[in-house]
Amino acid sequence: MAAAVQTQYYNGAGPADAQATNLRFKLADDNTQDTNNPCVKPAAGTNYSAWKAICLYCAGTAPDNDIDNIKIYTDGTLGWTGCTVEVGDEDVALASYDQATGSGDSWDIMTDHTSITGTSSLFAYTSGSTRAVAEEAAWSTPGTNEPITKQIILQLNVGSTAVGGNQAAETITWMYDET
């Protein structure tokens, strides 16, 4: 039987975790789908959202053997003028979770997540050029209601040429082998 997987979102000091069917980039460390705490377009330079920590999670039926060769990708085009979505170059172990600050005025993923030494555009990853995602160490014995991957850390960069208001939804796709 196929495993039941979902995207899990982490936030808060605990952290708390919940299924994420949508992510909303904003200045608050939550995933509430509202217009509170919006990212603000700067007069010059760049403003930044609170980062988002997500992982692939086994929410029900475990695979018969394993899930591996895990990757993410996008369609390659971010439709938000003047914005980019950055992804950390290293995945972060759940034991190293660090709460997002959401200051809006600095890129601070690499300061708080010291295993991340650089970033790249999430939308550089497409079905023909995917981004590998590391397995969480505990996943060596597949089970239910547990993370499959380490955290993927994402952050929205808002430039001075950004268009204000709510933007159209974008999609991140998971790809993996189930054996």
Buried (B, 14 or more C-beta within 10 A) or exposed (E): EEBBBBBBBBBEEEBEBEEBEEBBBBBBBBBEEEEEBBBEBBEEEBBBBBBBBBBBBBBEEBBEEBBBBBBBBBBEEBEBEBBBBBBBBBBBBBEEBBBBBBEBEEBBBBEBBEBBEEBEBBBEBBEEEBBEBBBBEBBEEBEEEBBBBBBBBBBBBBBEEBEEEEBEEBEBEBEBEBE
